[in-house]
Amino acid sequence: MEDVKQMVKELAGKYGHSEKGLLPILQGIVDKERYISEEAMVEVARELDISAAQVFGTATFYSFLETKPTGKYVIRVCKTISCMMKGKNDIIRELESVLRIHMGETTHDGLFSLRETNCLGQCHKGPAMLVNDTPYAELTPEKVRQILCDIRKKEFPGN
């Protein structure tokens, strides 16, 4: 609890102690913790003197603000019509097959979470996905397998 209080205090010091700081504070929590816990939402409400409902509403509205624990690597697949027309469904099938999870789930080892999101700004190069902050475009099932393989090699060198 004390760690959460301190983190929120530091973020509020950086972004302000008013409602204007809400979104950057929530983003800062996700950057540090990978998700926003109920405890953190309550603490943000206290620190900014706003309702917990307002904090929760904001945290659950934006697709990049996670309110449940996620994997170390969050894979967000663009769900726009442009990416769908260019093969997004094949990419999702490949991700689900290789990771052995469905959209919205996290792998048992806690390494990957799979999400759909709105436009990633790569419609001209679809289908596209974002792995944490790294964009990938012009995806094929083969490229997806290679990206996942590269991440696993980075996490588990020598395997």
Buried (B, 14 or more C-beta within 10 A) or exposed (E): EEEBBEBBEEBBEEBBEEEEBBBBBBBBBBEEBBBBBEEBBBBBBBBBEBEBEBBBEBBEEEEEBBBEEBBBBBBBBBBBEBBBEBBBEBBBEBBBEBBEBEBEBBBEEEBBBBBBBEBBEBBEBBBBBBBEEEBBBEBEBEBBBEBBEEBBEEEEEEE
